[in-house]
Amino acid sequence: MAALLPHRNYTVVDADHATVDELPTIDLPQREVALQKARPLSRAVQFDEIRGMSVEQLRGVFARQEVVYVYHNQIDARGDKFNTQNEVFNACEEAVDEIAWLIRRLTTSANTSRFIVTSDHGFIYKREKLTDGDKIGGISKASQRYAIAATPETDGGIGSVPLSAITSGQDSRVVNFPLGSDLFKAPGSGQNYAHGGCSPQEMIIPLLKVKTEKAHKETEPAKIALVSLLNKITNLIATLDFVQTEPVSDVVKEAKYRVYFVTDSGEKISSENQHVADSKEKDTSRRVFRLRFSFKNQRYDNTRRYYLVAIDDKTEMEVFRHEVQMDIAFAGDFGF
């Protein structure tokens, strides 16, 4: 769940019964009730619920609210299931993209500019399936991460802290937890994706404070353009000059391009050049670069259309196309 609210009284009964100010917080409606006790002008919503909302609907959710809690659960939803646990790294990448998209959308459509991004804990993923050697058994009422008990465990490989030190409440019990990345033996479907005791993934809670501006410019890839005057190709070798149109900066990111010649039907007829547009030079003349192309030794129809194209290597999108005439007099006459 989200970050703990300051000056609230937290108690934990067991792995499935957390409370805040004696209010349960297992599901989203319960969390909204607990949140509204601290901040009456607040709401709790699922990410999937607001993803498809119109601008008017979004403004209706965020209007006159001090706090809106948006719950995103794609990582655990896939990692905790046996059939989809191997997708967890894709889920992480998608989660980052979706949260970044949400922040941009709320900035432009819901008049919201301040965000706190956090999570409850991370996870452990092992390429080989977990074995009994990775698990500590014999712990009563244990989850994979911890066990709440009346007394601390004394076996090696297990640490303990008073529960009152975590909740700031009056509670005489202790929290027992595996040291390192081991975990308690407990029911669970994951064999690669798991949760371990006091590993950094479980203990370090990320907290990002984000402030946005409507006038903020989106980042874009550095672009390239043809400098040489090019209307006709007359030799099997051609050397052309290009320029990176802007220097790499906070809003212009480096990009990799593939540049070559094609027919009007898309058939490649030249060698392919790869160029990384990563220059930070302010002087345009210092961002000029030269590429050399070798053409197939074949007959070319000078009435047909041919093109110089550049492809963004990351997106596979064509970024420019320049028409040329192929007029190579002796191409195809040498038999090689």
C-alpha positions in Angstrom: 0.0 0.0 0.0 1.0 3.6 -0.1 3.4 5.4 2.4 2.3 5.5 6.0 0.7 8.7 7.1 2.6 10.6 9.8 1.3 10.6 13.4 -1.1 7.6 12.8 -1.4 4.6 15.1 -0.5 1.5 13.2 -1.1 -2.0 14.4 -0.5 -5.4 12.8 -2.5 -8.5 13.8 -1.0 -10.9 11.3 0.0 -11.0 7.6 -3.5 -10.5 6.4 -5.0 -8.1 9.0 -3.2 -4.7 9.0 -5.0 -1.7 10.5 -4.5 2.0 10.7 -6.0 3.9 13.6 -7.8 0.5 14.4 -9.3 0.6 10.9 -8.6 -2.4 8.5 -6.7 -1.6 5.3 -6.7 -4.9 3.4 -8.5 -3.6 0.3 -9.0 -0.3 -1.5 -12.3 0.7 0.0 -10.9 0.1 3.5 -7.8 2.2 2.7 -10.1 5.0 1.5 -11.9 5.0 4.9 -8.6 5.1 6.8 -7.3 7.9 4.5 -10.4 10.0 4.9 -10.2 9.7 8.7 -6.8 11.6 8.4 -7.8 13.7 5.3 -11.5 14.0 4.9 -11.1 15.5 1.4 -9.5 12.4 -0.2 -10.2 9.4 -2.4 -8.7 6.0 -3.2 -9.0 4.7 -6.8 -7.5 1.9 -8.9 -5.2 2.8 -11.8 -7.2 0.7 -14.2 -10.4 2.5 -13.1 -9.1 5.9 -14.2 -7.0 4.9 -17.2 -9.9 5.1 -19.6 -11.6 8.1 -18.1 -12.4 11.2 -20.1 -10.9 14.6 -19.1 -14.3 15.5 -17.5 -14.4 12.3 -15.5 -10.8 12.8 -14.4 -11.4 16.3 -13.2 -14.5 15.0 -11.3 -12.3 12.5 -9.4 -9.6 15.1 -8.5 -11.7 18.2 -8.0 -11.6 19.6 -4.4 -9.5 16.7 -3.1 -6.4 17.2 -0.9 -5.2 13.6 -1.5 -6.0 11.1 -4.2 -4.5 7.6 -3.7 -4.0 5.8 -7.0 -3.3 2.0 -6.5 -1.3 0.3 -9.2 -0.8 -3.5 -8.8 0.4 -4.9 -12.1 3.7 -6.3 -10.7 2.3 -8.4 -7.9 -0.7 -9.4 -10.0 1.6 -11.2 -12.4 4.5 -12.1 -10.2 2.4 -13.8 -7.5 0.8 -16.2 -10.0 2.6 -19.4 -11.0 1.7 -19.1 -14.6 2.8 -15.5 -15.1 5.7 -15.1 -12.6 8.3 -15.1 -15.5 6.6 -12.0 -16.8 7.5 -9.9 -13.8 10.4 -8.0 -15.5 8.1 -7.0 -18.3 5.5 -6.0 -15.7 8.1 -3.8 -13.9 8.9 -2.0 -17.2 5.2 -1.6 -18.0 4.5 -0.3 -14.5 7.1 2.5 -14.8 5.8 3.5 -18.2 2.2 3.5 -17.0 2.9 5.6 -13.9 4.9 8.1 -16.0 2.0 8.2 -18.4 -0.5 8.8 -15.5 1.6 11.7 -14.2 1.7 13.4 -17.6 -2.1 12.8 -18.1 -3.1 14.2 -14.7 -0.8 17.2 -15.2 -2.5 18.1 -18.4 -6.1 16.9 -17.8 -6.7 17.1 -14.1 -4.9 20.3 -13.1 -2.6 18.2 -10.8 1.1 19.0 -10.4 2.3 17.3 -7.2 2.8 13.6 -6.9 4.3 11.1 -4.4 5.2 7.8 -6.0 6.0 4.9 -3.6 5.5 1.2 -3.1 5.3 -1.3 -0.2 8.3 -3.5 -0.9 10.2 -5.2 -3.7 10.7 -8.8 -4.6 13.3 -11.5 -5.2 13.6 -13.3 -8.5 15.9 -16.3 -8.9 16.6 -17.8 -12.3 16.6 -21.3 -10.8 13.5 -22.4 -8.9 13.5 -21.9 -5.1 14.5 -25.0 -3.1 14.0 -26.1 0.5 17.6 -24.8 1.1 16.3 -21.2 0.4 13.6 -21.6 3.0 13.5 -21.6 6.8 11.0 -24.0 8.2 9.4 -24.7 11.6 8.1 -21.1 12.1 4.5 -20.9 13.2 2.1 -18.7 11.4 4.8 -17.3 9.1 4.5 -15.5 5.8 7.5 -15.6 3.5 8.8 -12.3 4.8 8.1 -12.3 8.6 6.3 -13.9 11.5 4.7 -12.1 14.5 5.2 -13.9 17.7 5.3 -13.5 21.5 9.0 -14.1 21.7 12.0 -13.8 19.4 13.3 -16.8 17.5 16.7 -17.9 18.6 17.7 -20.1 15.6 20.6 -18.9 13.4 19.6 -17.0 10.3 16.6 -15.2 11.9 16.5 -11.7 13.2 13.9 -10.0 15.5 12.7 -6.5 16.4 10.0 -5.4 18.8 6.7 -4.7 16.9 6.3 -1.5 18.9 9.4 -0.1 17.2 7.7 -0.5 13.8 4.2 0.7 14.7 5.0 3.2 17.5 2.2 1.6 19.4 2.0 -0.4 22.7 2.6 -4.0 21.6 4.8 -6.5 23.4 5.1 -8.9 20.5 8.1 -9.2 18.1 8.6 -9.5 14.4 10.8 -12.4 13.4 12.3 -12.3 9.9 14.8 -14.2 7.8 18.3 -12.6 7.5 19.6 -11.9 4.0 17.5 -13.1 1.0 16.2 -16.3 2.6 12.5 -16.7 3.3 10.2 -18.5 5.7 8.6 -21.7 4.4 5.0 -20.7 3.8 2.3 -21.5 1.3 2.9 -19.6 -2.0 2.5 -20.3 -5.7 5.8 -18.7 -6.9 8.8 -20.8 -7.5 11.1 -18.1 -8.9 9.3 -14.9 -7.8 9.3 -14.6 -4.0 9.6 -12.3 -1.0 12.6 -12.5 1.3 13.3 -11.3 4.9 15.6 -8.3 5.3 17.0 -8.1 1.8 17.4 -4.6 0.4 14.6 -5.3 -2.0 12.2 -5.8 0.9 13.5 -3.2 3.4 14.2 -0.1 1.2 11.0 1.7 0.3 11.2 4.0 -2.7 9.7 7.5 -2.4 9.7 9.9 -5.3 8.4 13.4 -5.0 7.4 14.7 -8.4 6.4 18.3 -9.3 5.3 18.9 -12.9 4.6 22.0 -15.0 2.1 22.2 -17.8 4.6 24.1 -20.0 7.1 21.3 -19.6 8.5 20.0 -22.9 8.4 16.3 -23.5 11.8 14.7 -24.3 12.4 13.7 -27.9 15.1 11.8 -29.8 17.9 13.7 -31.5 17.0 14.1 -35.2 19.2 13.8 -38.3 18.9 15.4 -41.7 20.6 15.2 -45.1 23.0 18.0 -45.8 24.3 17.0 -49.3 22.4 18.1 -52.3 21.2 14.8 -53.7 19.0 14.3 -56.7 20.8 11.6 -58.6 23.1 8.6 -57.9 25.6 8.1 -60.7 28.2 5.7 -59.1 28.1 2.5 -57.1 29.8 4.3 -54.2 28.3 7.5 -52.7 29.5 9.5 -49.7 26.9 11.9 -48.2 26.9 14.5 -45.4 24.3 14.6 -42.7 23.7 16.7 -39.6 22.3 16.1 -36.1 19.8 18.9 -36.0 20.0 19.6 -32.3 22.5 18.8 -29.6 21.7 16.2 -26.9 20.3 18.0 -23.8 17.7 17.5 -21.0 14.9 17.4 -23.5 16.8 15.9 -26.6 17.9 12.4 -26.0 20.4 10.4 -28.1 19.0 8.1 -30.8 20.4 5.4 -33.1 19.5 5.4 -36.8 19.8 3.0 -39.7 20.3 4.7 -43.0 20.2 3.1 -46.5 18.6 3.2 -50.0 15.5 1.4 -51.1 13.3 0.9 -54.2 9.7 2.1 -54.3 8.7 -1.4 -53.2 11.0 -1.3 -50.1 13.8 -3.5 -51.5 17.2 -2.5 -50.0 19.7 -1.6 -52.7 22.6 -0.3 -50.7 24.8 -1.0 -47.7 23.3 0.0 -44.3 24.9 2.6 -42.1 24.2 2.8 -38.4 24.7 6.2 -36.7 24.3 7.2 -33.0 23.1 10.8 -32.7 24.6 11.6 -29.3 26.6 14.8 -30.0 26.3 17.6 -27.4 28.1 20.1 -29.5 26.4 23.5 -29.6 28.1 24.4 -32.9 26.0 22.9 -35.7 29.1 22.4 -37.9 30.5 20.1 -35.3 27.5 17.9 -35.5 27.9 17.1 -39.2 28.9 13.5 -40.1 29.6 11.6 -43.2 28.2 8.2 -44.3 29.4 6.0 -47.2 27.1 3.8 -49.2 27.8 0.9 -51.6 25.1 0.1 -54.1 24.2 -3.3 -55.5 25.8 -3.9 -58.9 22.6 -4.3 -60.9 20.7 -2.5 -63.6 18.6 0.4 -62.3 15.6 1.9 -64.1 16.1 5.7 -64.2 12.4 6.2 -64.6 11.7 4.3 -61.3 11.6 6.0 -57.9 14.3 5.2 -55.3 14.7 6.6 -51.8 17.2 7.3 -49.1 15.6 6.4 -45.8 16.5 6.7 -42.1 14.9 4.4 -39.5 14.9 4.9 -35.7 16.5 1.8 -34.4 14.4 1.8 -31.2 11.0 2.5 -32.6 11.5 1.0 -36.1 9.8 4.2 -37.4 10.9 5.9 -40.6 12.0 9.4 -39.7 12.8 10.7 -43.2 12.6 9.7 -46.9 14.4 11.5 -49.7 13.7 10.6 -53.3 16.6 10.1 -55.7 17.1 9.0 -59.3 19.4 6.0 -60.0 21.5 6.7 -63.1 24.4 4.4 -63.0 25.5 3.9 -66.6 27.5 0.6 -66.3 25.9 -1.1 -63.4 25.3 -4.7 -64.1 27.7 -4.9 -67.1 30.6 -6.5 -65.3 29.0 -9.7 -64.3 29.8 -9.5 -60.5 
